[in-house]
Amino acid sequence: MTCTIYILTRVGEIQREYQDDLRNWLSIGCREMRTTIKAKFLRMSLLIIMPVLILIILFTVFTIDRYKLLNVKKTLLNDSYILQVYLNQYLSSNRKDTLSEKELYFLNHDLSRMVRLRSQILYLQGSIYVDSHQELSENDRQCFISDSGIQLAAENKKNYWIKKENRDRFFLISFPFYCDQKLVGVMRLTYPLHDEDVFRDRLLIVLSIVCLVVLLVLGVLLSFFTGQIVTPLTKLQLAVQDFADGRFSDNFKINSGDEVEELALSFTKMAAKLNELIENLKTEQNKQKDFFNYMTHEFRTPLTTIIGYADLLNKMDSNKERDECLKYITNESRRLLRMVNDILRYSKLNTYSMELEKRDTDLDQLLRESIEIMRYKAGKYGIELNLYSEKPVILKIDRDKIKEVILNIIDNAINHSKTEKVDIRLYRQNKKVVVSIRDYGQGISAEWLERIRERFSGFNFDTVNTQSGHGFGLPISDKIMELHGGRLLIRTSEHGGTTVFILFNLE
């Protein structure tokens, strides 16, 4: 019994520990899920998308700028070719050994207006340098002559490159020109890339704005779709929290159409099984509690008999009377031992329901034995016990259990009825054997009578008030008779006493 109580206690502790752990884990884990999963997903997505968009923008700007520079290069190459031809024809038609600086100046201006670009000429014969846009100092002249592009052109190598001054870019192309197939000078055209730079900067700004808009739209869409994932998880978390707190509804559903829905279905099945397990545990606990209440109550009758006859033993003078007392003490002690053995057996088998051991029993003799057991207690209350019995009636019953029924009913009559006598009758009626036990006391109220008629399996022992009426005995007796295929009937009047009928069906 102690072992069983310990097991019940541990079951309760394990159940509470499981609920606490589940509640703590879910409250922490799912709270982090609500605050971080969505943010992490958004950050991860943006960290992936932003570099891609930046690379796309830079690649687009670089590609378009390169394309425009190629167009500039193509234009300048075409212009340089035209100017080379023009200079060759001009020098060939004006056969002079050397051109004056003034002639070169006007010739350069004419060529500059022709291509609408800044032009610079270095005439090798005399090292004459002219510029279409400005008057240059001797230092500027030396810088121009020493320029690498000009040096390459002087070596009969046309070249071009992009020069950057402050934030402005210039496309420079240098090429040689001839007279009668003799290299006589070098010319450089300067194309300002201001329009291309403005276009590039504006394109970069436009694409950046488009990128920001795209990121904003993506952020909204990602937030929405992430919410479609997180919201069912949050709903699942709340359901799990309710379950951990002992509040779970079978109507819980998530219709997300994905793995979360499958997870919710799995959780619902798990919760249903856990609920079933908990209900089974509660049922088992109630059965154990009822069983132990029943056995505790039944211990009282044999113990009361043993103590009563033990006290009476010292007052008896004759050996016959002492032997009679010893017989009842021995019988009740053995019955008490059988009860203890039943408890041990039920505890080992984890079964907490009554089992019958039927055998042929003389019901008349059983009634006489029961009356003698209760006679000492009845005498203390001044109550007379009378037996009216027909010839012996043999029934196949569990002797100890039926004895408990008889003793319970007589004991209730002695304790609660305030009667002066109790009549016990044994007789046959149709296909039944009837034992009626009648007192002539205060009777039972209709409200209490309804309560004690409840079945033993559904009876709540905590509601029984043993000081105001019949206690555990009648529900227990009703269960015993049900297992025997019989039943108890109670007829009562608040002013005419109570009669309890014990009915056995004859097979």
C-alpha positions in Angstrom: 0.0 0.0 0.0 2.8 2.4 0.9 4.6 1.5 -2.4 1.4 2.2 -4.4 0.9 5.6 -2.7 4.6 6.4 -3.4 4.0 5.5 -7.1 0.9 7.7 -7.3 2.9 10.6 -5.7 5.7 10.2 -8.2 3.2 10.0 -11.1 1.8 13.4 -10.0 5.3 14.9 -9.5 6.4 13.7 -13.0 3.3 15.1 -14.5 3.8 18.5 -12.9 7.5 18.5 -13.8 6.7 17.7 -17.4 4.1 20.5 -17.6 6.5 23.0 -16.0 9.4 22.0 -18.3 7.2 22.1 -21.3 5.8 25.5 -20.3 9.3 27.0 -19.7 10.8 25.6 -22.8 8.0 26.8 -25.0 7.7 30.2 -23.4 11.4 30.9 -23.9 11.9 29.1 -27.2 8.8 30.4 -28.9 9.2 34.0 -27.5 12.6 34.0 -29.2 11.0 32.7 -32.3 8.6 35.6 -32.4 11.3 38.2 -31.9 14.1 36.8 -33.9 13.1 34.4 -36.7 11.3 37.1 -38.7 14.1 39.7 -38.1 16.8 37.1 -38.9 15.1 36.1 -42.1 14.7 39.7 -43.1 18.3 40.5 -42.3 19.6 37.5 -44.1 17.5 38.2 -47.2 18.5 41.8 -47.3 22.2 41.0 -46.8 22.0 38.7 -49.7 19.9 41.0 -52.0 21.7 44.3 -51.2 25.2 43.2 -52.5 23.5 41.7 -55.6 21.7 44.9 -56.3 24.8 47.0 -55.7 26.8 44.8 -58.0 24.1 45.0 -60.7 24.1 48.8 -60.4 27.9 49.1 -60.6 28.0 46.7 -63.5 25.3 48.5 -65.3 26.9 51.9 -64.8 30.3 50.6 -65.8 29.0 48.9 -68.9 27.1 51.9 -70.1 30.1 54.2 -69.4 32.4 51.8 -71.2 30.0 51.8 -74.2 29.9 55.6 -74.4 33.7 55.7 -74.1 34.0 53.3 -77.0 31.8 55.6 -79.0 34.0 58.5 -78.1 37.1 56.5 -79.0 35.5 55.6 -82.4 34.7 59.2 -83.1 38.1 60.4 -82.2 39.8 57.8 -84.2 37.7 58.8 -87.2 38.5 62.5 -86.6 42.2 61.8 -86.2 42.2 60.0 -89.5 40.5 62.9 -91.2 42.9 65.4 -89.7 46.0 63.3 -90.7 44.8 63.3 -94.3 44.0 67.0 -94.2 47.4 67.9 -92.8 49.2 65.7 -95.2 47.5 67.3 -98.2 48.0 70.8 -96.7 51.7 70.3 -96.2 52.2 68.7 -99.6 50.4 71.5 -101.4 52.4 74.2 -99.5 55.9 73.0 -100.1 57.8 74.8 -97.5 60.7 73.6 -95.6 59.2 74.9 -92.4 56.0 76.5 -91.3 56.0 79.6 -89.2 54.4 79.7 -85.7 51.7 82.0 -87.0 50.8 79.6 -89.9 50.6 76.7 -87.4 48.5 78.8 -85.1 45.8 79.5 -87.7 46.0 76.0 -89.1 45.4 74.5 -85.6 42.4 76.8 -85.0 40.9 75.8 -88.4 41.4 72.1 -87.5 39.9 72.6 -84.0 36.8 74.2 -85.4 36.5 71.4 -87.9 36.3 68.7 -85.2 35.0 71.0 -82.5 37.6 69.9 -80.1 40.6 71.3 -78.4 43.7 70.5 -80.6 47.4 70.9 -79.8 50.2 70.6 -82.4 53.9 70.1 -81.9 55.8 70.9 -85.1 59.0 69.0 -84.9 61.0 71.3 -87.2 61.7 74.2 -84.9 59.8 72.6 -82.0 56.9 74.9 -82.5 53.9 74.2 -80.1 50.4 75.7 -80.6 47.2 75.2 -78.6 43.7 76.1 -79.9 42.3 77.0 -76.5 44.9 79.0 -74.6 48.3 80.6 -74.6 50.8 78.4 -72.8 53.9 79.2 -71.0 57.3 77.7 -71.6 56.7 75.3 -68.7 53.4 74.1 -70.3 55.3 73.7 -73.5 57.9 71.5 -71.9 55.3 69.4 -70.1 53.5 68.8 -73.4 56.6 67.8 -75.2 57.7 65.5 -72.4 54.2 63.9 -72.2 54.4 60.1 -72.7 51.5 60.1 -75.2 53.3 62.8 -77.3 56.6 60.9 -77.1 54.8 57.7 -78.5 53.2 59.7 -81.3 56.7 61.2 -82.1 57.8 57.6 -82.5 55.0 57.1 -85.1 52.6 55.4 -82.6 49.1 56.6 -82.4 47.8 56.3 -78.8 44.9 57.3 -76.6 44.0 57.3 -72.9 41.7 58.9 -70.4 43.1 61.7 -68.2 41.5 62.8 -64.9 41.9 66.3 -63.6 40.2 66.9 -60.2 36.8 65.3 -60.8 36.8 65.8 -64.6 37.8 63.3 -67.2 39.3 63.9 -70.6 39.7 61.5 -73.5 43.1 62.2 -75.2 44.3 60.9 -78.6 47.7 61.6 -80.0 48.8 60.9 -83.5 51.6 61.8 -85.9 51.2 63.7 -89.2 53.4 63.6 -92.4 54.6 65.5 -95.4 55.6 63.4 -98.3 55.7 60.4 -96.0 58.0 62.1 -93.7 57.0 62.6 -90.0 56.9 66.4 -89.4 54.8 66.7 -86.3 52.5 65.4 -83.6 48.9 66.4 -82.9 46.6 65.8 -79.9 42.9 66.0 -79.6 41.2 66.5 -76.2 37.6 65.3 -75.8 36.0 66.5 -72.5 33.9 63.7 -70.9 31.7 66.1 -69.0 28.5 65.0 -70.6 29.4 61.3 -70.1 30.3 61.9 -66.5 27.0 63.7 -65.8 25.1 60.9 -67.5 27.0 58.4 -65.5 26.3 60.2 -62.2 22.6 60.6 -63.0 22.3 57.0 -64.0 24.0 56.0 -60.7 21.5 58.1 -58.7 18.5 56.8 -60.6 19.6 53.2 -60.2 20.3 53.8 -56.5 16.8 55.2 -56.1 15.4 52.2 -58.0 17.5 49.9 -55.7 16.0 51.6 -52.6 12.5 51.2 -53.9 13.2 47.6 -54.8 14.6 47.0 -51.3 11.6 48.6 -49.7 9.1 46.5 -51.8 11.2 43.4 -51.1 11.2 44.2 -47.4 7.4 44.6 -47.4 7.0 41.3 -49.4 9.5 39.5 -47.2 7.8 40.7 -44.1 4.4 39.6 -45.4 5.6 36.1 -46.5 7.7 35.7 -43.3 4.6 36.5 -41.3 2.9 33.7 -43.2 5.5 31.4 -41.7 5.9 32.9 -38.3 2.2 33.5 -37.6 1.3 29.7 -37.7 4.3 29.0 -35.5 3.1 31.7 -33.0 -0.4 30.2 -33.1 1.2 26.7 -32.5 3.2 28.2 -29.6 0.1 29.6 -28.0 -1.7 26.3 -28.3 1.3 24.5 -26.8 1.3 27.1 -24.0 -2.4 26.5 -23.3 -1.8 22.8 -23.3 1.1 23.2 -20.9 -1.3 25.2 -18.6 -3.9 22.4 -18.9 -6.1 24.3 -21.4 -6.1 22.6 -24.8 -8.9 22.6 -27.4 -9.4 19.8 -29.9 -10.5 22.5 -32.4 -7.0 23.8 -32.8 -6.1 23.9 -36.5 -3.5 25.6 -38.7 -4.3 25.7 -42.4 -1.0 26.9 -43.8 -0.7 24.0 -46.3 2.9 23.4 -45.5 5.2 21.7 -43.0 3.9 23.9 -40.2 0.4 22.4 -40.8 1.8 18.9 -40.6 3.6 19.9 -37.4 0.4 21.2 -35.9 -1.4 18.0 -36.9 1.4 16.0 -35.2 1.1 18.2 -32.1 -2.7 17.7 -32.0 -2.2 13.9 -32.1 0.5 14.1 -29.4 -1.8 16.3 -27.3 -4.7 14.0 -27.7 -2.6 11.0 -26.6 -1.2 13.0 -23.7 -4.8 14.0 -22.7 -5.8 10.4 -23.0 -2.8 9.4 -20.8 -3.6 12.1 -18.2 -7.2 11.0 -18.1 -6.2 7.4 -17.7 -3.9 8.4 -14.9 -6.7 10.4 -13.2 -9.0 7.4 -13.6 -6.4 5.1 -12.2 -5.8 7.5 -9.3 -9.5 7.7 -8.6 -9.9 3.9 -8.8 -7.0 3.5 -6.4 -8.4 6.2 -4.1 -11.8 4.6 -4.1 -10.3 1.2 -3.5 -8.2 2.3 -0.5 -11.2 4.2 0.9 -13.2 1.0 0.5 -10.6 -1.2 2.2 -10.0 1.3 5.0 -13.7 1.4 5.7 -14.0 -2.3 5.7 -11.1 -2.7 8.1 -13.2 -0.9 10.7 -15.9 -3.6 11.1 -13.6 -6.6 11.9 -11.4 -4.4 14.0 -14.4 -3.1 16.0 -15.6 -6.8 16.4 -12.2 -8.0 17.5 -11.8 -5.1 20.0 -15.3 -5.6 21.3 -15.0 -9.3 21.9 -11.5 -8.8 23.4 -13.0 -6.5 25.9 -15.9 -8.8 26.5 -13.5 -11.8 27.0 -12.3 -10.5 30.3 -15.8 -10.3 31.6 -16.9 -13.8 30.8 -16.9 -16.4 33.6 -17.7 -19.6 31.7 -15.3 -21.3 29.3 -18.0 -21.7 26.8 -18.7 -18.0 26.6 -15.0 -17.3 26.3 -14.6 -19.9 23.6 -17.5 -18.2 21.7 -15.7 -14.8 22.0 -12.4 -16.3 20.9 -14.2 -17.9 17.9 -15.5 -14.5 16.7 -12.1 -12.8 17.4 -10.4 -15.6 15.3 -12.9 -15.4 12.5 -12.7 -11.7 12.2 -8.9 -11.7 12.4 -8.8 -14.2 9.6 -11.2 -12.0 7.5 -9.0 -9.0 8.2 -6.0 -10.9 7.1 -7.7 -11.9 3.9 -8.4 -8.2 3.2 -4.8 -7.3 3.8 -3.8 -10.1 1.4 -6.2 -8.8 -1.2 -4.6 -5.3 -1.0 -1.2 -6.8 -1.5 -2.3 -8.9 -4.4 -4.1 -6.0 -6.1 -1.1 -3.7 -5.5 1.2 -6.2 -7.3 -1.2 -6.6 -10.2 -1.9 -2.9 -10.4 -5.6 -3.7 -10.3 -7.8 -1.8 -7.9 -11.2 -3.4 -8.4 -12.9 -6.1 -6.4 -12.7 -9.7 -7.4 -15.1 -12.4 -6.3 -14.3 -15.9 -5.0 -17.6 -17.6 -5.2 -18.4 -20.8 -3.4 -21.6 -22.5 -2.0 -22.6 -20.7 1.2 -25.5 -21.2 3.6 -27.0 -17.7 3.7 -28.9 -18.5 6.9 -25.8 -19.4 8.7 -24.0 -16.3 7.3 -26.8 -14.1 8.7 -26.6 -15.7 12.1 -22.8 -15.3 12.2 -23.1 -11.7 11.2 -25.7 -10.9 13.8 -23.6 -12.5 16.5 -20.7 -10.3 15.4 -22.8 -7.2 15.7 -24.7 -8.2 18.8 -22.1 -6.8 21.2 -22.1 -3.4 19.5 -25.9 -3.4 19.3 -26.1 -4.2 23.0 -24.0 -1.1 23.8 -26.6 1.0 22.1 -29.5 -0.9 23.6 -30.6 -2.2 20.3 -32.2 -5.6 19.8 -31.2 -7.8 16.8 -33.9 -10.3 15.6 -33.5 -12.9 12.9 -36.5 -14.4 11.0 -35.3 -17.1 8.6 -36.7 -19.9 6.5 -34.9 -23.2 6.0 -31.3 -23.0 5.0 -30.7 -21.2 1.7 -27.6 -22.3 -0.2 -26.2 -19.8 -2.8 -22.9 -19.5 -4.7 -21.5 -16.3 -3.5 -18.3 -14.7 -2.2 -18.9 -15.3 1.5 -16.6 -12.5 2.8 -18.0 -9.9 0.4 -21.7 -10.7 1.2 -20.8 -10.7 4.9 -19.4 -7.2 4.4 -22.7 -6.2 2.9 -24.8 -7.6 5.8 -22.4 -6.1 8.4 -22.4 -2.7 6.7 -26.2 -2.4 6.6 -26.6 -3.6 10.3 -23.8 -1.3 11.3 -25.4 1.7 9.6 -28.7 0.9 11.3 -27.0 0.7 14.7 -25.0 3.9 14.2 -27.4 6.2 12.5 -31.1 5.1 12.8 -31.7 5.7 16.5 -33.8 2.6 16.6 -34.6 0.2 19.4 -34.5 -2.9 17.3 -33.4 -4.3 14.0 -35.3 -7.1 12.2 -33.4 -9.3 9.7 -35.5 -11.6 7.5 -34.5 -14.2 5.0 -37.1 -15.5 2.5 -37.7 -16.4 -1.1 -39.8 -14.4 -3.5 -40.5 -15.5 -7.1 -37.0 -16.3 -8.5 -35.1 -14.2 -5.9 -33.7 -14.7 -2.5 -34.3 -11.7 -0.3 -32.6 -10.5 2.8 -34.4 -7.6 4.4 -32.9 -5.5 7.2 -35.3 -3.1 8.8 -34.8 -0.5 11.5 -37.6 1.6 13.2 -35.6 4.8 13.6 -35.5 8.2 12.0 -35.2 7.1 8.3 -33.2 8.7 5.5 -33.9 12.0 3.7 -34.8 11.8 0.0 -31.8 13.9 -0.9 -29.3 11.6 0.9 -31.1 8.5 -0.4 -30.4 9.7 -4.0 -26.8 10.2 -3.3 -26.2 6.8 -1.7 -27.9 5.1 -4.7 -25.0 6.1 -7.0 -22.8 3.4 -8.4 -19.6 2.6 -6.6 -17.4 3.4 -9.6 -18.8 6.9 -9.8 -19.2 7.6 -6.1 -17.2 10.5 -4.7 -16.1 9.5 -1.3 -15.0 13.1 -0.4 -18.7 14.1 -0.4 -19.7 11.5 2.2 -20.6 12.9 5.6 -20.4 9.9 8.0 -21.8 12.0 10.8 -25.1 12.8 9.2 -26.2 9.6 7.5 -25.1 6.4 6.0 -21.4 6.4 5.0 -19.3 4.3 2.7 -21.2 1.1 3.5 -24.2 1.4 1.2 -22.3 2.4 -2.0 -19.8 -0.3 -1.4 -22.5 -2.8 -0.7 -24.3 -1.8 -3.8 -21.2 -2.5 -5.9 -20.7 -5.9 -4.3 -24.3 -6.8 -5.1 -23.9 -5.6 -8.6 -20.9 -7.9 -9.1 -23.0 -10.8 -7.8 -25.7 -10.0 -10.3 -28.1 -8.8 -7.6 -28.9 -5.4 -6.2 -29.9 -3.3 -3.2 -33.2 -1.7 -2.7 -33.9 0.9 0.0 -37.4 1.8 1.3 -37.4 4.6 3.8 -39.6 7.1 5.6 -38.3 10.0 7.7 -40.7 8.9 10.4 -41.1 5.1 9.8 -37.6 3.8 9.7 -35.6 2.2 6.8 -35.7 -1.2 5.1 -32.8 -2.4 3.0 -33.5 -5.3 0.7 -30.6 -7.5 -0.5 -31.7 -9.2 -3.6 -30.1 -12.4 -5.1 -31.2 -13.7 -8.5 -31.6 -17.5 -8.6 -29.8 -19.0 -11.5 
